[in-house]
Every structure is written in structure tokens, then in C-alpha cells.
Amino acid sequence: MGMSLDMDPELREMIAERAAEKIAARVKADAREIYDPLVDKKAAAAFLDCSTKYIDEFYMTQPGFPYHTKGRVLQYRISELSKWLDNHQQYA
């Protein structure tokens, strides 16, 4: 069941490029969920070696503290927490 589209080659190329961009973006998003998933507050606290209470405090008081929302639930990416931690180290 072949289908032939008589259209301008430039238009066909533009449509193909746009479709490829959309597919690549979706694959990248899917891969991120596999290799860098969102974690809950307990896992974020374990990674930062602090209590879940401090995670709540960081969320409320630290500008730029990385989080994502799914509905009313806050979630975190370990890679973003690691980067945030690197950028907020205080040395005595």
C-alpha cells in the first residue's frame, strides 16, 4: 500500500526535518527518564545526606533549588541536585 505525495521537494524536506526534530526531542526526553529519573523527597534527602525536613526548607528558602512538580507532588533529579550542590558549596 504505497502512497505518493506530489509536493515541492523543499516542502517535503522541511516537513521531514521538522518530524525528525520532534522525534529526536521525544527520544531524548524518554532517555532522560530512564537514565536520570525523577526521585521523591526521601531519595533526594538521602543523596544530599540530610533530612526530608531540610529538603522542604531548601525548596522554600533557596532560590534555584531544583525541583519538578507532578500534580501536587515535588520530585527531584539527582543530576540537578548534584549541580545545585556544586554551585552552593560553602567553604570555611
Biopython code that builds the backbone (N, CA, C, O; Angstrom):
import numpy as np
from Bio.PDB.StructureBuilder import StructureBuilder

atoms = [
    (1, "MET", "N", (0.845, -1.170, 0.000)),
    (1, "MET", "CA", (0.000, 0.000, 0.000)),
    (1, "MET", "C", (0.893, 1.235, 0.000)),
    (1, "MET", "O", (1.095, 1.861, 1.041)),
    (2, "GLY", "N", (1.418, 1.579, -1.151)),
    (2, "GLY", "CA", (2.282, 2.740, -1.278)),
    (2, "GLY", "C", (1.472, 4.015, -1.405)),
    (2, "GLY", "O", (0.338, 4.018, -1.885)),
    (3, "MET", "N", (2.083, 5.083, -0.967)),
    (3, "MET", "CA", (1.407, 6.372, -1.039)),
    (3, "MET", "C", (2.347, 7.360, -1.685)),
    (3, "MET", "O", (3.515, 7.445, -1.305)),
    (4, "SER", "N", (1.871, 8.090, -2.634)),
    (4, "SER", "CA", (2.708, 9.046, -3.337)),
    (4, "SER", "C", (2.208, 10.450, -3.030)),
    (4, "SER", "O", (1.017, 10.743, -3.127)),
    (5, "LEU", "N", (3.132, 11.290, -2.665)),
    (5, "LEU", "CA", (2.784, 12.681, -2.405)),
    (5, "LEU", "C", (3.493, 13.551, -3.428)),
    (5, "LEU", "O", (4.722, 13.624, -3.459)),
    (6, "ASP", "N", (2.713, 14.197, -4.249)),
    (6, "ASP", "CA", (3.302, 15.144, -5.184)),
    (6, "ASP", "C", (3.366, 16.477, -4.481)),
    (6, "ASP", "O", (2.364, 17.175, -4.332)),
    (7, "MET", "N", (4.580, 16.819, -4.046)),
    (7, "MET", "CA", (4.760, 18.109, -3.408)),
    (7, "MET", "C", (6.156, 18.611, -3.716)),
    (7, "MET", "O", (7.038, 17.867, -4.143)),
    (8, "ASP", "N", (6.314, 19.854, -3.490)),
    (8, "ASP", "CA", (7.591, 20.507, -3.720)),
    (8, "ASP", "C", (8.667, 19.821, -2.880)),
    (8, "ASP", "O", (8.461, 19.607, -1.686)),
    (9, "PRO", "N", (9.818, 19.467, -3.479)),
    (9, "PRO", "CA", (10.886, 18.801, -2.719)),
    (9, "PRO", "C", (11.354, 19.606, -1.499)),
    (9, "PRO", "O", (11.689, 19.022, -0.468)),
    (10, "GLU", "N", (11.379, 20.916, -1.606)),
    (10, "GLU", "CA", (11.778, 21.741, -0.459)),
    (10, "GLU", "C", (10.775, 21.616, 0.683)),
    (10, "GLU", "O", (11.168, 21.534, 1.847)),
    (11, "LEU", "N", (9.489, 21.600, 0.359)),
    (11, "LEU", "CA", (8.449, 21.434, 1.369)),
    (11, "LEU", "C", (8.558, 20.057, 2.005)),
    (11, "LEU", "O", (8.455, 19.929, 3.225)),
    (12, "ARG", "N", (8.766, 19.028, 1.195)),
    (12, "ARG", "CA", (8.925, 17.671, 1.704)),
    (12, "ARG", "C", (10.121, 17.596, 2.665)),
    (12, "ARG", "O", (10.033, 16.982, 3.729)),
    (13, "GLU", "N", (11.233, 18.225, 2.281)),
    (13, "GLU", "CA", (12.433, 18.236, 3.135)),
    (13, "GLU", "C", (12.155, 18.981, 4.442)),
    (13, "GLU", "O", (12.582, 18.539, 5.508)),
    (14, "MET", "N", (11.448, 20.096, 4.366)),
    (14, "MET", "CA", (11.115, 20.873, 5.561)),
    (14, "MET", "C", (10.235, 20.040, 6.505)),
    (14, "MET", "O", (10.461, 20.046, 7.715)),
    (15, "ILE", "N", (9.264, 19.345, 5.983)),
    (15, "ILE", "CA", (8.378, 18.502, 6.797)),
    (15, "ILE", "C", (9.182, 17.367, 7.427)),
    (15, "ILE", "O", (9.004, 17.055, 8.605)),
    (16, "ALA", "N", (10.056, 16.757, 6.650)),
    (16, "ALA", "CA", (10.877, 15.645, 7.160)),
    (16, "ALA", "C", (11.793, 16.139, 8.287)),
    (16, "ALA", "O", (11.938, 15.457, 9.301)),
    (17, "GLU", "N", (12.413, 17.316, 8.123)),
    (17, "GLU", "CA", (13.294, 17.865, 9.163)),
    (17, "GLU", "C", (12.514, 18.159, 10.441)),
    (17, "GLU", "O", (12.982, 17.870, 11.542)),
    (18, "ARG", "N", (11.337, 18.728, 10.291)),
    (18, "ARG", "CA", (10.506, 19.051, 11.465)),
    (18, "ARG", "C", (10.084, 17.780, 12.196)),
    (18, "ARG", "O", (10.107, 17.725, 13.425)),
    (19, "ALA", "N", (9.702, 16.764, 11.435)),
    (19, "ALA", "CA", (9.320, 15.487, 12.052)),
    (19, "ALA", "C", (10.512, 14.873, 12.774)),
    (19, "ALA", "O", (10.364, 14.354, 13.880)),
    (20, "ALA", "N", (11.686, 14.926, 12.164)),
    (20, "ALA", "CA", (12.891, 14.378, 12.793)),
    (20, "ALA", "C", (13.217, 15.123, 14.089)),
    (20, "ALA", "O", (13.626, 14.499, 15.068)),
    (21, "GLU", "N", (13.045, 16.435, 14.109)),
    (21, "GLU", "CA", (13.289, 17.222, 15.327)),
    (21, "GLU", "C", (12.344, 16.792, 16.448)),
    (21, "GLU", "O", (12.762, 16.620, 17.593)),
    (22, "LYS", "N", (11.067, 16.621, 16.105)),
    (22, "LYS", "CA", (10.077, 16.203, 17.107)),
    (22, "LYS", "C", (10.399, 14.814, 17.656)),
    (22, "LYS", "O", (10.321, 14.588, 18.864)),
    (23, "ILE", "N", (10.757, 13.894, 16.777)),
    (23, "ILE", "CA", (11.087, 12.536, 17.203)),
    (23, "ILE", "C", (12.333, 12.551, 18.078)),
    (23, "ILE", "O", (12.364, 11.887, 19.114)),
    (24, "ALA", "N", (13.359, 13.295, 17.679)),
    (24, "ALA", "CA", (14.605, 13.362, 18.458)),
    (24, "ALA", "C", (14.351, 13.943, 19.844)),
    (24, "ALA", "O", (14.912, 13.459, 20.827)),
    (25, "ALA", "N", (13.520, 14.966, 19.937)),
    (25, "ALA", "CA", (13.209, 15.563, 21.239)),
    (25, "ALA", "C", (12.501, 14.566, 22.139)),
    (25, "ALA", "O", (12.781, 14.505, 23.337)),
    (26, "ARG", "N", (11.597, 13.791, 21.585)),
    (26, "ARG", "CA", (10.867, 12.794, 22.374)),
    (26, "ARG", "C", (11.787, 11.666, 22.839)),
    (26, "ARG", "O", (11.697, 11.217, 23.981)),
    (27, "VAL", "N", (12.662, 11.217, 21.958)),
    (27, "VAL", "CA", (13.615, 10.163, 22.324)),
    (27, "VAL", "C", (14.535, 10.667, 23.437)),
    (27, "VAL", "O", (14.824, 9.936, 24.384)),
    (28, "LYS", "N", (14.993, 11.907, 23.323)),
    (28, "LYS", "CA", (15.861, 12.484, 24.346)),
    (28, "LYS", "C", (15.136, 12.557, 25.693)),
    (28, "LYS", "O", (15.722, 12.247, 26.730)),
    (29, "ALA", "N", (13.881, 12.961, 25.681)),
    (29, "ALA", "CA", (13.099, 13.037, 26.919)),
    (29, "ALA", "C", (12.885, 11.647, 27.514)),
    (29, "ALA", "O", (12.988, 11.468, 28.728)),
    (30, "ASP", "N", (12.591, 10.671, 26.668)),
    (30, "ASP", "CA", (12.411, 9.302, 27.159)),
    (30, "ASP", "C", (13.703, 8.760, 27.753)),
    (30, "ASP", "O", (13.682, 8.110, 28.799)),
    (31, "ALA", "N", (14.825, 9.023, 27.095)),
    (31, "ALA", "CA", (16.125, 8.549, 27.595)),
    (31, "ALA", "C", (16.448, 9.197, 28.932)),
    (31, "ALA", "O", (17.011, 8.545, 29.812)),
    (32, "ARG", "N", (16.105, 10.458, 29.097)),
    (32, "ARG", "CA", (16.383, 11.130, 30.361)),
    (32, "ARG", "C", (15.605, 10.486, 31.499)),
    (32, "ARG", "O", (16.131, 10.327, 32.601)),
    (33, "GLU", "N", (14.371, 10.119, 31.244)),
    (33, "GLU", "CA", (13.571, 9.466, 32.276)),
    (33, "GLU", "C", (14.157, 8.114, 32.672)),
    (33, "GLU", "O", (14.013, 7.683, 33.816)),
    (34, "ILE", "N", (14.814, 7.450, 31.729)),
    (34, "ILE", "CA", (15.420, 6.155, 32.024)),
    (34, "ILE", "C", (16.723, 6.327, 32.797)),
    (34, "ILE", "O", (16.947, 5.646, 33.798)),
    (35, "TYR", "N", (17.580, 7.231, 32.337)),
    (35, "TYR", "CA", (18.924, 7.355, 32.909)),
    (35, "TYR", "C", (19.037, 8.407, 34.001)),
    (35, "TYR", "O", (20.001, 8.392, 34.766)),
    (36, "ASP", "N", (18.094, 9.301, 34.091)),
    (36, "ASP", "CA", (18.114, 10.349, 35.117)),
    (36, "ASP", "C", (16.678, 10.585, 35.589)),
    (36, "ASP", "O", (16.105, 11.649, 35.351)),
    (37, "PRO", "N", (16.105, 9.590, 36.257)),
    (37, "PRO", "CA", (14.681, 9.678, 36.607)),
    (37, "PRO", "C", (14.408, 10.692, 37.719)),
    (37, "PRO", "O", (15.307, 11.096, 38.455)),
    (38, "LEU", "N", (13.171, 11.078, 37.813)),
    (38, "LEU", "CA", (12.735, 11.893, 38.932)),
    (38, "LEU", "C", (12.645, 11.003, 40.169)),
    (38, "LEU", "O", (12.193, 9.861, 40.096)),
    (39, "VAL", "N", (13.082, 11.545, 41.303)),
    (39, "VAL", "CA", (13.032, 10.790, 42.555)),
    (39, "VAL", "C", (12.212, 11.559, 43.578)),
    (39, "VAL", "O", (11.972, 12.755, 43.417)),
    (40, "ASP", "N", (11.785, 10.875, 44.627)),
    (40, "ASP", "CA", (10.985, 11.516, 45.659)),
    (40, "ASP", "C", (11.879, 12.238, 46.675)),
    (40, "ASP", "O", (13.107, 12.208, 46.586)),
    (41, "LYS", "N", (11.227, 12.879, 47.634)),
    (41, "LYS", "CA", (11.925, 13.663, 48.649)),
    (41, "LYS", "C", (12.873, 12.810, 49.474)),
    (41, "LYS", "O", (13.970, 13.251, 49.818)),
    (42, "LYS", "N", (12.461, 11.599, 49.790)),
    (42, "LYS", "CA", (13.288, 10.717, 50.602)),
    (42, "LYS", "C", (14.600, 10.382, 49.885)),
    (42, "LYS", "O", (15.665, 10.401, 50.502)),
    (43, "ALA", "N", (14.527, 10.076, 48.594)),
    (43, "ALA", "CA", (15.735, 9.774, 47.818)),
    (43, "ALA", "C", (16.611, 11.010, 47.657)),
    (43, "ALA", "O", (17.838, 10.918, 47.703)),
    (44, "ALA", "N", (15.978, 12.170, 47.468)),
    (44, "ALA", "CA", (16.739, 13.415, 47.363)),
    (44, "ALA", "C", (17.476, 13.699, 48.671)),
    (44, "ALA", "O", (18.638, 14.106, 48.655)),
    (45, "ALA", "N", (16.810, 13.486, 49.787)),
    (45, "ALA", "CA", (17.432, 13.704, 51.100)),
    (45, "ALA", "C", (18.584, 12.729, 51.310)),
    (45, "ALA", "O", (19.622, 13.104, 51.855)),
    (46, "ALA", "N", (18.412, 11.494, 50.885)),
    (46, "ALA", "CA", (19.483, 10.506, 51.018)),
    (46, "ALA", "C", (20.689, 10.924, 50.183)),
    (46, "ALA", "O", (21.827, 10.801, 50.634)),
    (47, "PHE", "N", (20.450, 11.412, 48.978)),
    (47, "PHE", "CA", (21.550, 11.855, 48.119)),
    (47, "PHE", "C", (22.294, 13.042, 48.743)),
    (47, "PHE", "O", (23.524, 13.078, 48.741)),
    (48, "LEU", "N", (21.547, 14.003, 49.272)),
    (48, "LEU", "CA", (22.165, 15.190, 49.876)),
    (48, "LEU", "C", (22.622, 14.947, 51.310)),
    (48, "LEU", "O", (23.209, 15.833, 51.931)),
    (49, "ASP", "N", (22.359, 13.760, 51.838)),
    (49, "ASP", "CA", (22.740, 13.390, 53.199)),
    (49, "ASP", "C", (22.149, 14.371, 54.214)),
    (49, "ASP", "O", (22.851, 14.928, 55.058)),
    (50, "CYS", "N", (20.844, 14.557, 54.100)),
    (50, "CYS", "CA", (20.136, 15.439, 55.022)),
    (50, "CYS", "C", (18.748, 14.852, 55.274)),
    (50, "CYS", "O", (18.392, 13.818, 54.709)),
    (51, "SER", "N", (17.984, 15.506, 56.106)),
    (51, "SER", "CA", (16.631, 15.029, 56.394)),
    (51, "SER", "C", (15.654, 15.543, 55.338)),
    (51, "SER", "O", (15.949, 16.489, 54.608)),
    (52, "THR", "N", (14.502, 14.911, 55.273)),
    (52, "THR", "CA", (13.465, 15.393, 54.356)),
    (52, "THR", "C", (12.987, 16.781, 54.778)),
    (52, "THR", "O", (12.517, 17.556, 53.945)),
    (53, "LYS", "N", (13.104, 17.091, 56.050)),
    (53, "LYS", "CA", (12.744, 18.426, 56.533)),
    (53, "LYS", "C", (13.620, 19.491, 55.859)),
    (53, "LYS", "O", (13.134, 20.563, 55.495)),
    (54, "TYR", "N", (14.913, 19.186, 55.697)),
    (54, "TYR", "CA", (15.804, 20.137, 55.035)),
    (54, "TYR", "C", (15.482, 20.270, 53.553)),
    (54, "TYR", "O", (15.634, 21.348, 52.979)),
    (55, "ILE", "N", (15.041, 19.192, 52.938)),
    (55, "ILE", "CA", (14.621, 19.290, 51.531)),
    (55, "ILE", "C", (13.466, 20.275, 51.416)),
    (55, "ILE", "O", (13.458, 21.120, 50.520)),
    (56, "ASP", "N", (12.489, 20.175, 52.318)),
    (56, "ASP", "CA", (11.379, 21.130, 52.328)),
    (56, "ASP", "C", (11.887, 22.548, 52.544)),
    (56, "ASP", "O", (11.424, 23.484, 51.893)),
    (57, "GLU", "N", (12.839, 22.708, 53.457)),
    (57, "GLU", "CA", (13.384, 24.032, 53.750)),
    (57, "GLU", "C", (14.132, 24.594, 52.538)),
    (57, "GLU", "O", (13.977, 25.768, 52.201)),
    (58, "PHE", "N", (14.945, 23.756, 51.884)),
    (58, "PHE", "CA", (15.659, 24.214, 50.687)),
    (58, "PHE", "C", (14.673, 24.654, 49.619)),
    (58, "PHE", "O", (14.857, 25.693, 48.986)),
    (59, "TYR", "N", (13.623, 23.861, 49.419)),
    (59, "TYR", "CA", (12.611, 24.182, 48.409)),
    (59, "TYR", "C", (11.978, 25.541, 48.692)),
    (59, "TYR", "O", (11.748, 26.328, 47.774)),
    (60, "MET", "N", (11.700, 25.813, 49.964)),
    (60, "MET", "CA", (11.004, 27.055, 50.334)),
    (60, "MET", "C", (11.930, 28.271, 50.382)),
    (60, "MET", "O", (11.494, 29.387, 50.101)),
    (61, "THR", "N", (13.206, 28.070, 50.736)),
    (61, "THR", "CA", (14.054, 29.234, 51.026)),
    (61, "THR", "C", (15.231, 29.433, 50.080)),
    (61, "THR", "O", (15.830, 30.509, 50.074)),
    (62, "GLN", "N", (15.578, 28.438, 49.287)),
    (62, "GLN", "CA", (16.753, 28.559, 48.427)),
    (62, "GLN", "C", (16.348, 28.831, 46.981)),
    (62, "GLN", "O", (15.830, 27.942, 46.306)),
    (63, "PRO", "N", (16.576, 30.041, 46.505)),
    (63, "PRO", "CA", (16.262, 30.328, 45.101)),
    (63, "PRO", "C", (17.060, 29.399, 44.181)),
    (63, "PRO", "O", (18.259, 29.201, 44.375)),
    (64, "GLY", "N", (16.406, 28.853, 43.215)),
    (64, "GLY", "CA", (17.079, 27.989, 42.261)),
    (64, "GLY", "C", (17.215, 26.543, 42.688)),
    (64, "GLY", "O", (17.813, 25.739, 41.972)),
    (65, "PHE", "N", (16.664, 26.196, 43.856)),
    (65, "PHE", "CA", (16.723, 24.786, 44.264)),
    (65, "PHE", "C", (15.923, 23.974, 43.256)),
    (65, "PHE", "O", (14.747, 24.256, 43.027)),
    (66, "PRO", "N", (16.552, 22.959, 42.646)),
    (66, "PRO", "CA", (15.900, 22.258, 41.527)),
    (66, "PRO", "C", (14.815, 21.277, 41.962)),
    (66, "PRO", "O", (15.042, 20.412, 42.807)),
    (67, "TYR", "N", (13.649, 21.428, 41.375)),
    (67, "TYR", "CA", (12.540, 20.514, 41.648)),
    (67, "TYR", "C", (11.605, 20.476, 40.447)),
    (67, "TYR", "O", (11.652, 21.344, 39.576)),
    (68, "HIS", "N", (10.782, 19.484, 40.418)),
    (68, "HIS", "CA", (9.751, 19.324, 39.389)),
    (68, "HIS", "C", (8.459, 18.986, 40.115)),
    (68, "HIS", "O", (8.484, 18.386, 41.189)),
    (69, "THR", "N", (7.339, 19.366, 39.534)),
    (69, "THR", "CA", (6.061, 19.008, 40.130)),
    (69, "THR", "C", (5.304, 18.067, 39.201)),
    (69, "THR", "O", (5.277, 18.242, 37.982)),
    (70, "LYS", "N", (4.702, 17.083, 39.810)),
    (70, "LYS", "CA", (3.749, 16.212, 39.126)),
    (70, "LYS", "C", (2.482, 16.293, 39.960)),
    (70, "LYS", "O", (2.360, 15.658, 41.008)),
    (71, "GLY", "N", (1.555, 17.080, 39.473)),
    (71, "GLY", "CA", (0.378, 17.363, 40.288)),
    (71, "GLY", "C", (0.817, 18.220, 41.460)),
    (71, "GLY", "O", (1.366, 19.307, 41.272)),
    (72, "ARG", "N", (0.579, 17.738, 42.654)),
    (72, "ARG", "CA", (0.986, 18.467, 43.861)),
    (72, "ARG", "C", (2.229, 17.872, 44.509)),
    (72, "ARG", "O", (2.637, 18.297, 45.590)),
    (73, "VAL", "N", (2.827, 16.891, 43.849)),
    (73, "VAL", "CA", (3.984, 16.189, 44.405)),
    (73, "VAL", "C", (5.275, 16.789, 43.848)),
    (73, "VAL", "O", (5.417, 16.963, 42.638)),
    (74, "LEU", "N", (6.203, 17.099, 44.736)),
    (74, "LEU", "CA", (7.513, 17.582, 44.320)),
    (74, "LEU", "C", (8.425, 16.387, 44.064)),
    (74, "LEU", "O", (8.435, 15.417, 44.822)),
    (75, "GLN", "N", (9.187, 16.480, 42.982)),
    (75, "GLN", "CA", (10.159, 15.452, 42.655)),
    (75, "GLN", "C", (11.455, 16.123, 42.239)),
    (75, "GLN", "O", (11.484, 17.317, 41.941)),
    (76, "TYR", "N", (12.531, 15.338, 42.221)),
    (76, "TYR", "CA", (13.859, 15.890, 42.019)),
    (76, "TYR", "C", (14.659, 14.990, 41.090)),
    (76, "TYR", "O", (14.400, 13.789, 41.007)),
    (77, "ARG", "N", (15.635, 15.572, 40.387)),
    (77, "ARG", "CA", (16.588, 14.798, 39.590)),
    (77, "ARG", "C", (17.932, 14.850, 40.296)),
    (77, "ARG", "O", (18.400, 15.923, 40.676)),
    (78, "ILE", "N", (18.549, 13.693, 40.469)),
    (78, "ILE", "CA", (19.833, 13.613, 41.153)),
    (78, "ILE", "C", (20.873, 14.476, 40.430)),
    (78, "ILE", "O", (21.667, 15.153, 41.083)),
    (79, "SER", "N", (20.880, 14.461, 39.102)),
    (79, "SER", "CA", (21.860, 15.264, 38.355)),
    (79, "SER", "C", (21.698, 16.756, 38.644)),
    (79, "SER", "O", (22.690, 17.476, 38.756)),
    (80, "GLU", "N", (20.461, 17.221, 38.762)),
    (80, "GLU", "CA", (20.215, 18.637, 39.054)),
    (80, "GLU", "C", (20.584, 18.971, 40.492)),
    (80, "GLU", "O", (21.114, 20.048, 40.765)),
    (81, "LEU", "N", (20.307, 18.053, 41.410)),
    (81, "LEU", "CA", (20.698, 18.272, 42.807)),
    (81, "LEU", "C", (22.214, 18.320, 42.931)),
    (81, "LEU", "O", (22.752, 19.133, 43.683)),
    (82, "SER", "N", (22.900, 17.459, 42.204)),
    (82, "SER", "CA", (24.361, 17.439, 42.227)),
    (82, "SER", "C", (24.927, 18.761, 41.715)),
    (82, "SER", "O", (25.844, 19.323, 42.314)),
    (83, "LYS", "N", (24.390, 19.244, 40.630)),
    (83, "LYS", "CA", (24.839, 20.524, 40.066)),
    (83, "LYS", "C", (24.545, 21.667, 41.040)),
    (83, "LYS", "O", (25.385, 22.541, 41.250)),
    (84, "TRP", "N", (23.359, 21.656, 41.625)),
    (84, "TRP", "CA", (22.997, 22.688, 42.598)),
    (84, "TRP", "C", (23.958, 22.649, 43.783)),
    (84, "TRP", "O", (24.415, 23.692, 44.250)),
    (85, "LEU", "N", (24.260, 21.461, 44.262)),
    (85, "LEU", "CA", (25.170, 21.302, 45.387)),
    (85, "LEU", "C", (26.559, 21.838, 45.050)),
    (85, "LEU", "O", (27.179, 22.531, 45.856)),
    (86, "ASP", "N", (27.036, 21.515, 43.860)),
    (86, "ASP", "CA", (28.353, 22.025, 43.417)),
    (86, "ASP", "C", (28.381, 23.539, 43.399)),
    (86, "ASP", "O", (29.393, 24.149, 43.745)),
    (87, "ASN", "N", (27.282, 24.147, 43.001)),
    (87, "ASN", "CA", (27.216, 25.610, 42.883)),
    (87, "ASN", "C", (26.924, 26.312, 44.214)),
    (87, "ASN", "O", (26.990, 27.539, 44.284)),
    (88, "HIS", "N", (26.607, 25.565, 45.254)),
    (88, "HIS", "CA", (26.255, 26.168, 46.539)),
    (88, "HIS", "C", (27.108, 25.668, 47.691)),
    (88, "HIS", "O", (26.690, 25.703, 48.848)),
    (89, "GLN", "N", (28.303, 25.205, 47.368)),
    (89, "GLN", "CA", (29.238, 24.771, 48.417)),
    (89, "GLN", "C", (29.740, 26.000, 49.163)),
    (89, "GLN", "O", (30.037, 27.029, 48.555)),
    (90, "GLN", "N", (29.830, 25.886, 50.445)),
    (90, "GLN", "CA", (30.419, 26.954, 51.271)),
    (90, "GLN", "C", (31.604, 26.351, 52.005)),
    (90, "GLN", "O", (31.494, 25.327, 52.679)),
    (91, "TYR", "N", (32.734, 27.015, 51.854)),
    (91, "TYR", "CA", (33.952, 26.521, 52.489)),
    (91, "TYR", "C", (34.330, 27.452, 53.629)),
    (91, "TYR", "O", (34.236, 28.672, 53.499)),
    (92, "ALA", "N", (34.750, 26.886, 54.727)),
    (92, "ALA", "CA", (35.133, 27.685, 55.898)),
    (92, "ALA", "C", (36.598, 28.042, 55.829)),
    (92, "ALA", "O", (37.113, 28.712, 56.723)),
]
sb = StructureBuilder()
sb.init_structure("model")
sb.init_model(0)
sb.init_chain("A")
sb.init_seg("    ")
for serial, (resi, resn, name, xyz) in enumerate(atoms, 1):
    if name == "N":
        sb.init_residue(resn, " ", resi, " ")
    sb.init_atom(name, np.array(xyz, "f"), 0.0, 1.0, " ", f" {name:<3s}", serial, name[0])
structure = sb.get_structure()
